[in-house]
Amino acid sequence: MAKKTIGLKDIRALQPGETIWDAKVSGFCARRQKSEAVTYLLKYRTSEGRQRWATIGRHGSPWTPEMARDEATRLLGEVVRGADPSGDKQDKRKAATVGELCDLYLAEAQAGRLIVRRGKQKKASTLTIDAGRIERHIKPLLARRPVAAVTRDDIEEFMHSVATGETAARIKTGKHGLARVAGGMGTATRTVGLLGGIFSFAIKKGLRADNPVRGVDRPADGRRERRLTVDEYARLGAALHDLEAEMWPPALALAIFLAMTGWRRGEAIGLRWAEVDLATRTARLRDTKTGESLRPLSHLACAAIRSAAMRTCGPDEPVFPASKGEGPMTGFPKFWLRIAKKAALPPDVTPHVLRHSVASVAHDAGYSELTIANLLGHRKNSVTSRYTHAADAVLLAAADTVADRIANMMGDGKPESTVLQLRPAK
C-alpha cells in the first residue's frame, strides 16, 4: 500500500491484518489486528543496527492519528540520541523487582555495556565480587521488592541485616528462618555501595526517579589493616624454603614476589614479560585498578621474576605461568592455602595482607605516603609516570630497603640464597 498521511478515514478503512504507512514520519504505521483493534506502531533501527518495533498504543482514547504521529516523532528523536524505546520497555518488564534488576545489571556489565570510573568497563574480577554480594546479601533480603518501592528506610534496614550476618532466606531445615552468612559492618558498607550503583543503573533505565541509597549514612569500611608480625614473616620464609622441592616453581616465586612488592595478586598474575624491564628494574603495568602504572622493582623482586622463568618466554607470555596448559596462573589460591598451612598462618592472612604488610614496613622505614603509593600503585601515584620509562633511583632504593627488611624477617638476612633459591631459566 502506498504511503499517505494517516487520518481518521484511513483508520476506519483498514481491513483486519492490513497495515498503512505514514508519509510524514518514517517508520510510523497503523495496523488493524485480527481482533479488529487498530494499533499505532513505530518501526526503527537502533544505533547498533537492530530493527525494532515500538508499540505506541491502540486507536481510541487517548490515541488519535495526530497524537500517535507526534509520539512517533518523539520516539525517533530518542533513537537519534542513542536510545532504544522498545528495548527500554523490555528492560522495565524484566526488572520489575530488585532481583530482576540485579540480573539485568550484571548482564549489562558482563556484556561490556556498563561504564564505570575513568570511562572503563568493570573488570571480570570485580563482577565476580559483585555477583557474590548480590547472591549472598541483596537477593535474600530484597529480591522480591518492587524496584520503585524501595525506600531509604529499607536500605538502612538492609544494611543492619547484612552487618549482623542475617538474610531473610529460606533454609533447608525449615520453611522460613534466618540463615547466617558472613557479615560485618565492612561487608554491609561495601554491599550498600554496590546497591547504590545498581539503583543508579535503574535510574538510567527509567525504572525509578531517585536513588534510595543516597543520604544513607554508611560507617567507614571497617577493613582491618592486618599486617604480618615478625614471627609470621619468619614462619612464611621457613615454609617457602621447605616447599622449594615440591611446589610449582612459578607459584613459589609468585608468593615471594608478592611478599617483597605488595602488589595486588591479580596484577602479579597478569604480569607479562613485555611489561618487565629487569635492566632498569622497572615494570610498566598496562591495566590495573588505577590505570596504567609504573612500578620500581627491588633486586629481590627481580630475582623472584627470574626464578619464575621455566623456559624462554615471548613478550606476551605471563611471568608467572600456569602449571597446566598455557596462560597465567589460575590456581594460586590453592598454592597459597598450602603455603599458609605449612607456615601455620591464621586464616585471615591472605595475599592481600602481604600488601598491607609491605606498606607498613615502608612506613616503619620512614618513607612518605607518596613514596609508598608509588611502590604499591595507589591512586596517589605520580602522574609523571606516564611520561617516564624507568623508576628513579630514590624509588629503587626504597624498594630495595623495604624488600631487604622483609627478607631479613623471613630468613637469616640472606633471602636470595635461602628463601629465593633461584633456578636458572631453561
C-alpha positions in Angstrom: 0.0 0.0 0.0 1.3 3.5 -0.9 2.3 5.8 1.9 -0.1 8.6 2.9 -0.6 10.9 5.8 -2.6 8.7 8.1 -6.0 10.2 9.1 -9.2 9.0 10.7 -10.7 7.9 7.3 -7.7 5.7 6.7 -8.0 4.1 10.1 -11.7 3.3 9.5 -10.9 1.9 6.1 -8.3 -0.6 7.4 -9.1 -4.2 7.0 -8.1 -7.0 9.5 -4.4 -7.8 9.1 -3.8 -4.7 7.0 -1.1 -2.0 7.7 -0.9 1.6 6.5 2.4 3.5 6.5 2.6 7.2 7.2 4.1 9.5 4.6 5.3 12.2 7.1 7.1 10.2 9.8 9.4 7.4 8.6 8.5 4.0 10.2 5.2 5.2 11.7 2.2 3.0 10.8 -1.2 1.8 11.9 -2.2 -1.9 11.8 -5.7 -3.5 12.3 -5.3 -6.6 14.3 -7.4 -9.7 13.7 -9.4 -8.6 16.8 -10.2 -5.5 14.7 -8.5 -3.2 17.1 -6.1 -0.7 15.4 -2.7 -0.3 16.9 -0.2 2.5 16.2 3.4 1.3 15.8 6.9 2.6 15.0 9.5 0.6 13.1 13.1 1.9 13.6 16.7 0.8 13.9 18.9 1.2 16.9 22.4 2.7 16.9 23.6 -0.9 16.7 21.6 -1.6 13.5 18.9 -3.7 15.2 15.4 -3.5 13.8 12.8 -2.8 16.5 9.1 -2.3 16.7 7.7 0.1 19.4 4.0 -0.1 20.2 2.6 3.4 20.7 -0.9 2.4 21.6 -4.4 1.5 20.4 -6.5 3.8 18.4 -9.1 5.5 20.5 -8.9 7.1 23.9 -6.4 8.7 24.1 -4.7 7.9 20.8 -5.6 9.7 17.6 -3.6 9.6 14.4 -2.2 13.1 15.2 -1.2 12.2 18.7 0.3 8.9 17.7 2.3 10.6 14.9 3.7 13.2 17.5 4.6 10.3 19.8 6.4 8.5 16.9 8.3 11.7 16.2 9.3 12.0 19.8 10.5 8.4 19.9 12.5 8.8 16.7 14.3 11.7 18.4 15.3 9.4 21.3 16.5 6.9 18.8 18.7 9.5 17.2 20.2 10.2 20.6 21.1 6.6 21.0 18.0 5.3 23.0 16.1 2.1 22.3 12.5 2.7 23.3 11.3 -0.8 22.7 14.4 -2.3 24.4 13.9 0.0 27.4 10.3 -1.2 27.8 11.5 -4.8 27.7 14.1 -3.9 30.4 11.4 -2.4 32.5 9.3 -5.5 32.3 12.4 -7.7 33.1 13.4 -5.5 36.1 10.1 -5.3 37.9 11.8 -6.5 41.2 15.2 -5.8 42.8 16.3 -9.4 42.0 15.4 -8.9 38.3 17.2 -5.5 38.3 20.3 -7.2 39.7 20.2 -9.8 37.0 19.9 -7.1 34.3 22.7 -5.0 35.9 25.1 -8.0 35.8 24.1 -8.9 32.3 24.7 -5.3 31.1 28.1 -5.2 32.9 29.2 -8.6 31.6 28.3 -7.6 28.1 30.6 -4.5 28.5 27.7 -2.0 28.3 28.2 -0.7 31.8 30.8 2.1 32.0 32.2 3.0 35.4 35.2 5.1 36.6 37.5 6.6 34.0 35.2 5.6 31.2 36.1 1.9 31.6 34.1 -1.3 31.9 34.1 -3.3 35.2 36.8 -5.9 35.4 35.8 -9.5 35.4 37.2 -9.9 39.0 35.1 -7.0 40.2 32.0 -8.5 38.6 32.7 -11.8 40.3 32.7 -10.0 43.7 29.6 -8.1 42.8 27.8 -11.3 41.8 28.8 -12.8 45.2 27.4 -9.9 47.1 24.2 -9.9 45.2 23.6 -13.7 45.8 24.7 -13.7 49.4 23.1 -10.4 50.6 21.0 -8.4 48.2 18.8 -11.1 46.7 18.0 -12.9 50.0 16.8 -9.6 51.6 15.4 -7.6 48.7 14.9 -9.8 45.6 11.1 -9.7 45.6 10.8 -6.0 46.4 9.5 -3.8 43.5 12.3 -1.6 42.3 10.2 1.5 42.5 9.0 0.7 46.1 12.4 0.5 47.9 12.9 3.4 50.3 15.8 4.8 52.3 14.4 3.1 55.4 14.6 -0.2 53.5 18.2 0.4 52.7 19.1 1.2 56.3 17.3 -1.9 57.5 19.1 -3.9 54.8 22.5 -2.5 56.0 21.8 -3.5 59.5 20.8 -7.1 58.5 24.0 -7.5 56.4 26.1 -6.1 59.3 24.6 -8.7 61.7 25.1 -11.5 59.2 21.4 -12.3 58.7 19.5 -12.9 55.5 15.8 -13.4 55.3 16.2 -16.6 53.2 14.5 -20.0 53.5 16.8 -22.7 54.9 16.7 -26.4 54.4 15.8 -27.2 58.0 12.6 -25.2 57.9 10.1 -23.4 55.7 11.2 -20.0 56.9 14.1 -18.8 59.0 17.3 -16.8 59.3 20.4 -18.1 57.6 23.7 -16.9 59.0 26.2 -15.7 56.4 29.5 -13.7 56.6 28.6 -10.2 57.7 30.1 -7.3 59.5 29.8 -3.5 59.0 32.6 -3.5 56.4 30.7 -6.0 54.3 27.5 -4.0 54.8 29.1 -0.8 53.8 30.6 -2.3 50.6 27.3 -4.0 49.7 25.3 -0.9 50.2 27.8 0.9 47.9 27.1 -1.8 45.3 23.3 -1.2 45.8 23.8 2.5 45.1 25.4 1.7 41.8 22.6 -0.7 40.9 19.9 1.9 41.7 21.9 4.5 39.7 21.6 2.0 36.8 17.9 1.7 37.5 17.5 5.5 37.1 19.3 5.4 33.7 16.9 2.7 32.6 13.9 4.8 33.7 12.9 2.3 36.4 12.7 4.9 39.1 13.4 8.6 39.5 15.7 8.6 42.6 18.3 6.6 44.3 17.2 5.3 47.8 20.8 4.7 48.8 21.6 8.4 48.6 21.6 10.0 52.0 22.1 6.8 53.9 24.8 7.2 56.5 27.4 4.4 55.9 30.1 3.8 58.5 33.7 3.7 57.4 34.6 0.5 55.5 36.0 -1.0 58.7 38.6 -3.1 56.9 41.3 -4.2 59.3 44.7 -3.2 58.0 46.2 -6.5 59.0 50.0 -6.9 58.8 52.3 -9.8 59.3 54.1 -10.0 62.6 57.9 -10.7 62.7 57.1 -14.3 63.8 54.6 -14.8 60.9 57.2 -13.5 58.5 59.7 -16.0 59.8 57.2 -18.9 59.5 56.3 -17.8 56.0 60.0 -17.7 55.0 60.6 -21.2 56.5 57.5 -22.6 54.8 58.7 -21.3 51.4 62.1 -22.8 51.9 60.6 -26.2 52.9 58.3 -26.2 49.9 61.0 -25.5 47.3 61.4 -29.1 46.1 57.7 -29.9 45.9 55.8 -26.8 44.7 55.4 -25.5 41.2 58.4 -23.0 41.0 56.4 -20.1 39.5 53.9 -20.4 42.3 56.7 -20.2 44.9 58.2 -17.3 43.0 54.9 -15.5 42.9 54.4 -15.9 46.7 57.9 -14.4 47.2 57.3 -11.6 44.7 54.0 -10.6 46.5 55.8 -10.6 49.8 58.5 -8.4 48.5 56.5 -5.9 46.5 53.0 -5.8 48.0 51.4 -5.9 44.5 47.8 -6.9 44.1 47.5 -10.6 43.4 45.7 -10.0 40.1 48.4 -7.5 38.9 51.2 -10.0 39.5 49.3 -13.0 38.0 48.6 -10.9 34.9 52.1 -9.6 34.5 53.6 -10.2 31.0 57.3 -10.3 30.1 56.8 -7.3 27.8 55.9 -5.2 30.9 59.1 -6.0 32.7 62.5 -4.4 32.2 64.9 -6.2 34.5 67.8 -4.0 33.3 66.2 -0.8 34.7 64.3 -2.8 37.4 61.0 -1.4 36.2 57.6 -2.8 35.5 55.0 -0.9 33.5 51.6 -2.4 34.0 49.2 -1.7 31.2 46.0 -2.1 33.0 45.5 -2.0 36.8 42.8 -1.0 39.2 44.1 2.6 38.9 45.0 2.6 35.2 48.5 2.3 33.7 51.1 2.1 36.5 54.9 2.3 36.6 56.5 0.2 39.5 60.0 0.0 40.8 61.4 -3.5 41.3 63.8 -4.4 44.1 66.7 -6.7 43.5 64.8 -9.4 45.3 61.7 -8.9 43.2 63.8 -9.2 40.1 65.3 -12.4 41.4 61.8 -13.8 42.0 60.8 -13.0 38.5 63.9 -14.7 37.1 63.2 -17.8 39.1 59.7 -18.0 37.6 61.1 -18.4 34.1 60.8 -22.1 33.3 61.8 -21.6 29.7 62.5 -18.9 27.1 59.3 -16.8 27.0 57.8 -14.5 24.5 56.8 -10.9 25.4 53.1 -11.6 25.6 53.5 -14.7 27.8 52.9 -14.4 31.6 55.8 -14.1 34.0 54.0 -16.5 36.4 52.5 -19.2 34.2 50.0 -21.9 35.0 51.3 -25.3 36.0 49.0 -26.9 33.4 48.2 -25.6 29.9 49.0 -22.1 28.7 48.3 -18.6 30.1 48.7 -17.1 33.5 48.4 -19.0 36.8 44.8 -19.7 37.8 45.4 -22.0 40.8 47.4 -19.6 43.0 44.7 -19.6 45.8 45.3 -23.3 46.3 49.0 -22.8 46.3 48.7 -20.1 48.9 46.5 -22.2 51.1 49.2 -24.8 51.0 51.9 -22.3 51.9 49.7 -20.8 54.7 49.1 -24.2 56.2 52.8 -25.1 56.1 53.6 -21.8 57.8 50.7 -22.2 60.4 49.4 -18.8 59.4 45.9 -17.8 60.7 43.0 -17.8 58.2 43.0 -14.0 58.0 46.4 -13.9 56.4 45.7 -13.7 52.7 47.9 -12.5 49.8 46.3 -9.1 50.3 47.7 -8.9 53.8 51.1 -9.1 52.2 50.2 -5.8 50.5 49.3 -4.1 53.8 52.4 -5.5 55.3 54.7 -4.0 52.7 53.0 -0.6 53.2 53.5 -1.0 57.0 57.2 -1.9 56.6 57.7 1.0 54.3 56.0 3.3 56.8 58.2 1.9 59.6 61.2 2.7 57.4 60.2 6.4 57.4 59.0 6.7 53.8 56.4 9.2 52.8 52.9 8.4 51.6 53.8 9.4 48.1 56.7 7.0 48.0 54.6 4.2 49.4 51.9 5.0 46.9 54.5 4.7 44.1 55.7 1.4 45.4 52.2 -0.1 45.6 50.5 1.6 42.7 47.9 3.5 44.8 45.9 6.3 43.2 48.3 8.8 44.7 50.9 7.5 42.2 52.6 10.5 40.5 51.1 11.4 37.1 54.7 11.9 35.8 54.9 8.1 35.5 53.0 8.5 32.2 56.0 10.2 30.7 58.9 8.2 32.1 60.2 4.8 31.2 62.1 3.8 34.3 61.7 4.2 38.0 64.1 6.8 39.5 66.9 6.0 41.9 65.0 7.1 45.0 62.1 4.7 44.4 64.5 1.8 43.5 66.4 2.4 46.8 63.1 2.5 48.7 62.0 -0.8 47.0 65.3 -2.4 48.0 65.2 -1.2 51.6 61.7 -2.5 52.1 62.4 -5.8 50.4 65.6 -6.3 52.4 63.8 -5.7 55.7 61.1 -8.2 54.8 63.7 -10.7 53.6 65.5 -10.4 57.0 62.3 -11.2 58.8 61.7 -14.1 56.5 65.1 -15.7 56.9 68.6 -15.2 58.1 69.3 -11.9 56.2 70.3 -13.7 53.0 67.0 -14.5 51.5 68.4 -14.7 48.0 70.2 -17.9 48.9 67.8 -19.3 51.5 64.3 -18.3 50.6 64.7 -17.4 47.0 66.9 -20.4 45.9 66.9 -19.3 42.3 66.8 -21.7 39.4 68.3 -20.8 36.0 66.0 -20.2 33.1 65.8 -23.2 30.7 
